Amino acid sequence: MRFDIFCSVAQAHPAERLPPHAAVLANFLEQAQVADALGFATIWVAGSHFSSELQQGHRRPVIPNWRGEIGLNTDFCQLAGQVLTRTRRIEVGSAVMNIVGQGGPLAAAERVAALVGWHGLDPAESRTLHIGFSGGRFDYINRLSGVVPRTGWEEAAWPRVRSAVAAEAAEIFVRLLAGETLTSEDIPEAELGPEAFPDPEMYRRALAEGRSVEGRVVLPRRWEFEAVKAVPEIARPDLLELVVGSQDQALQARLNLIRPVKVFNLSITPPSVIEATHTRLQRVYHPAGGPWRRGYMPRTVFVFLHDHRGRSAGANRSDARADAEARLAAYWRAMEGTVNPARVAAAADNALIGTSADIAEQIGARFHPQDRLMLWFDFFTQDSKRVCEQMDAFMTRVVPRLPRAFASGPPARA
């Protein structure tokens, strides 16, 4: 089993005043250095763009109740350089990079090609750059980048149109990073059936106003471009890993026709979906990546670890549960303006909560020995000291308690 960490780099606090942006960034770098010293394999970092506080005044705010900024990592390529120069062994990954906004997939591919090019100049360099990518979680970011419905029927079918735009971007992005020369004509246009529209009348209107093929509406390409190739060339493809942040099964398979592309899942993904994804990827994963492995799909997990030596196991366990419920409730209140007790309970059921002995037992009972856990310690807190203490307790008190099959992952790189 491999242990990674996930950092949100969010300016948020459930009760107290918000810290300055510079303090949030400094806390992140401190956590990266501590994680490196403790032996975590990869630090995955959430991405965001533009002020989420200001978007609360937009006509259609998507996160109207979040106090502070939901994310301060606006440029993964610069952040990666900051981490790599301050650490020795830990690898770094984006979770995830928005490839629809901020100039779209061509600009995103060029930024990544440049990052890998500089990173690979040292022949002794062996740390992989893990590029998780998607169409973006919050639509306001793409709208600010000019990615909006172009017609009335696109607006009516926007959820499906958004997914199709993300799939178009993903294919362009992956093909450019595979070293291809391509034009927009090489990217197939998406087609939408009646199920994409809210009512039959809007579907008939789309058929009348647009092009159609056998009763399906053709969605014009979002990006039109002549022959293009990303530069600099990626001389060390072994240092680049691509991970798609989408549960679109057809997209996962299509991208793996181009080059090896791994898959993300969310902390709330049901176990049945995770197992089905592993089974499917065993069939469609690109052969250049070798056989599919469970560790190719990191599993995001909240961690609420309380193991204070001066308190009893029962008191620590109670503190951990109270901490988890308070932070999860504050998070959902910030995201949705209200708290759904059932959602908080479901999120807690997917978390690791308790003492070091409790969490070791939970890992052994709930996960496969070959899983890769992306542990979320900084969830909705600004207490960096406490985050670092929990990371230390996990590696020094939880991992030694795990069955040997779980704890005997690949050795850390020198």
N, C-alpha and C positions, 0 to 999 in steps of 0.2 A: 504494500500500500504506500502511495505517495501522499505527502501532506504539503499543500500549498496554502497561501493565505489570499484573501480578497480584501481590498481596501476601497471604500467608497469615496474618500477625499471629499466628504460632504461637510458643509457648514450648517450644523444642526445641533440643537440641544433640547432635550425634552422640557427643561424648566428654566435654566439659568440664561444669562445674557450670552449672545453669540460671540465667538472668538473672531479676531481679525482674520482675513483670508491668509495672510502670511503665516499666522500661527497654525492654521490647518495644513498648509503645505509643509511647514517645518515638522509638524507631528507625523505626517506621512513619511518623510525621509527618515525620521528617527525609527519608525516602525519597520521600514525596509531594512535598515542596518541591523536592528535587533533580530529580525526574521532571518537574515543572512547568517548571523553568528550562531543562531540556534539550529540551522540546518534545514529550514523549509526549502522546498525545491523551487517554487515559482511564486512571485508576487503578482497577482492579477489586479488591475486597476480599472475602476469604472470610468466611463467617459461621459462628458456633458458639454454643452455649449450655450453661451449667452446666459443672461440673468434669469433664473427661474422666478425670482421675486418680481421682476418687472413684468413677466408674462402673466402675472395674476391680473394685470389691468387690461390684457388683450380681450378681444371680443369673445374668444373661445379658449379661456385658460384651461390647461389640462391638469395642472397641479395647483389649484387655487388656495390651498391652506398651508403650504409648506413655509415655515418661518426660516429665513436664511437661504443659502444657495444649495441646491440639491447636488451639485458637483462642481469641483474646481479644476479637474483635469480636462482642459480644453485642447490639449495637444499631446497625444500619447508619445509621439516621436521625440519631442523634447524631454518629456518626463522620463522616458526610457534611458536617455543619456544621463540624466541626473542620477538615476538609480545605479546604473552600471558603473559609473565612475566612483561611487561611494561604497560599493560592495565587491566581494571576491567570488562568490559561488552562485548566489541566487539568480535565477532567470526572471524575466519580466514579461508580462502579457497584458493585452488590452481586453477589457471585459465590459463593454465592447466598444469598438470604433464605429462611429456612424459614417457609412460610405455613401449615403444619399445626399445629406446636406453638406455644407462646407466645400462646395465645388464639385461634389459628386464623385463617382468611382474613378474617373481618370486622375483627378487631383490626389485622391486617397492612395491610389496605386503608386503614383510617383513619389509621394512622401515616404511610403514604406520601402520602395526600392532604394531611395536615398539612405534611409536609416540602415538597411541591411548592407548596403554598399560600404558605408563608413565603418559599421560594426565589424565587417569581415576583413578589413585591411590587415589586421594583426593575424598572421598565420597560426598563432597559438590560441586564438579565440575559439572557445568551444560552447559558449552560452547561447542557447536558442532564444530567438525573439518569437513570442507566441502572439499572433495577431488575430484576436477575436474580432469579428465584424458582423454588422447587421444593418438593417434599414433605419435603425434608431427607435428608441422607446417612446420618446415624447414628440408628438407631431409638431409642436410649436417651433422646434429647432429646424425642421425641414421647411416649414412655412417661411421662417425668416430667411432661409436660403433660396426662396423662390420656388420650392417644390410644392405646388398647390394644384387643385383641380383646374383643368383647362376648359372644360365644358360643363354644362348642367348635368349631363348624365354621368360624367366622371365624379362630380360632387355627390350625386345620389349613390353611387357605388363605391365611394371613397375607401372604405375598409379593404375591399378586394383590390381596388386600384393601387392602394398603398403597398399591399403585399406584392403585386405584380411589379411595381416600380423597384421595390427592394430586391426582387429576384433578378431583374434586369441589371441593376447595379452590381449585384454579387457576381454575375457571370462576367461582366466587363472587368471587374476588379481581379478576379481569380485568373482570368485568361492573360491579363497584362502582367501579373506577377509570375505567371508560368513562362513569360518571355515571348508571348505571341505578338505578332503584328496583326492588327485587326481594324475594321471599320464598323460603324454602327450597323451596316447591312449584314454583318456576320452574326448579329444578335437577333434571335427570333422574336417576333412581336407576340405579346400575350393575347389570349382570347378569353372573353368572359361570357359565361352562359347566363340563363335567366336567374339562377340561384344567387348571382352577385348583386342583384338589384332588389330594392325594398318592395317593389310592386310590379305587376305585369305591365302597367302603362309606361313606367319609366324604361323598362326593358324594350318595349316596342319603339319608344322614342329614340333610344340609343341605336337600335337597328336602322331607323329611318335617317338619323343624322350622321352616322358613322359608316365605316366599312364593316362588312360581316362575311363570315365564312361558315356555311352550313348551319346557320342559325346562331352563331356565336359572334359577339361583337369584338372586333379587332381593336386592341388598345395601341395607339400610335406610340412609337418609342419615345422615351423621355429625353434621351441623349442622342443627338445626331452629330457624327464626326467622321472625318476622312481618316486615312490610314494613320495609325498611331502605334507607338511602342514605348514602354516605360524605360527610362534611363535614370541612373546608370544600370548597366546589366548586373544581374545578381550572380556574382561569381561564386558565392558560397551558399547555394540553395539549402545546404544542410543546416544553416542557421535560421531558417525561416519556417515557421509552422503556422498554418492557417486553420482557424476554428470558426465555423459559421454559427451565429446565434439565431437559429431559426429551427422550428419544428416542422417546417414544410418538407415532407418526405421526398417529393419530386425534386425539389431544389437540392437537397442533400445528395441525392443520387446524380443529378445533372452535374453538379460541381465536381463530383468525384470521377467523372469521365475526363476531366481536364488535368487534375493533379490531386494528391492526397489532401483532403479537407476534413478536419475533425469536427466535433459537434459540442455545443454547450447545452446544458439544461438549467432550469431555475431551481431555487431551493424548495419551491412548492410543487415541483413535478412529481406526479404519483409514481411509485415504484414500478407499477405495471407498464407505464409509458417508457420508463428508463430501460427496462428489460427488453421491451419490444424494439427500442432504438438500437440496442446492442445487437440483437439478432439481425435486424435489417442491415446495419452497417457491416456486419460480417460478410454480407453478400455484395454490397455495392462499393465498399471502400477501395480506393484506387490501388492497384497492385504495387505501384512504386513505393507505397508506404509500408509494405509487408502485411502480414495478417492483422486484422482488427484486434485491438486490445481494449479491455475495460478502462484502462487509464487514459485512453484517448478522449473520453468524455468526462471532464471534471464535474464533480457533484458539489454544488454550492450548499453550505451548511452553516446556519447560525451557531455560535458557541457562547454559552453563558456558564463559565467555569468559576466556581467559588470554592477555594480550598485553603482558607486562612487557618494557619496552624494553631491559633489560640482558640478556635471555635470547634464545637463538636461537629461530627459528620451531619447530624440532623439539622443543626443550625445553618451550616454551609449549604445544605441541600435546599432548605427553605429560602435562604437568601438568593440562591441562584434562580429558583422558580419565580420569586417576586421580581427580581431584576429582569428576567425574560418577559414576564407579562407586562411590566411597566414600559419597557422599551418598545415591545411590539405594539402595544396599544398606542403609545405616542407616535410611532411611525405611521400606523394606519390612520390615525387622526390627522396627521400632517398630510398624508396622501389624499384622503377622501373627505376630510372634514367631520368624520364620525368614526366610531369604533364599533365594529361588528364582533361581538364576543366569540362567535363561531370561527371567524377568520383568525382571530388571535390564538384561539385554542389549536386550530389546524396548523398554524405556523409554529407554535410551540412544540407540537408533536413531531415536526420535521427538524427540530433543533436538537443540539446536544446541550443538556442542562444538568448541572449538579456538581458533585465533587469529582476529583480526578478518577477515583474508582468507579463512580457512576458513569462517567463519560466513556471510560475504557470499556465498560460492560455494554453500553449502548452501541458503540462502534462495532464490537464483536457480534452483537445480535442483529444489527440492521444493515451492515454493509458487507460486500464481498471482499475477500483479502486482496484482490487486485484492483479495487476501486481507487480513484484519485479524488481526495477530498479538498475542496477549496473552502477553507475555514474563514468565517467572517467574524472577526473579533471586534472590529471598530463600529459595529452596527449601532447607529443612532446614539453615539456618545462622542464627547470631545476629551475624555480623560485618557490621554495618550499613555500616561504612566500605568494606569490600570490595564490598558490594552496590551502593553508590553509585558506586564506581569502575567497576564493570562496566556500569552504566547509561550512564555518561559515555562509556566506550570504545565501547559499541554505537552511540550517536548520533554520535560524532565520528570513529570509525574504520571501523565496519561500514557504516553508511548511505551515506557518500560512495562506497563501493566498489560499491554495488548498480547494476545496469543502470538507466538513466533511467526506464524504465517502472515500476520498483519504488519508486523514491525520490521520484517526483513526485506525492505525495498532495495533498489539499486544504491550503491554507495554514493555519497556526495562527491561532487567533482572537486578536485584539488584546486 
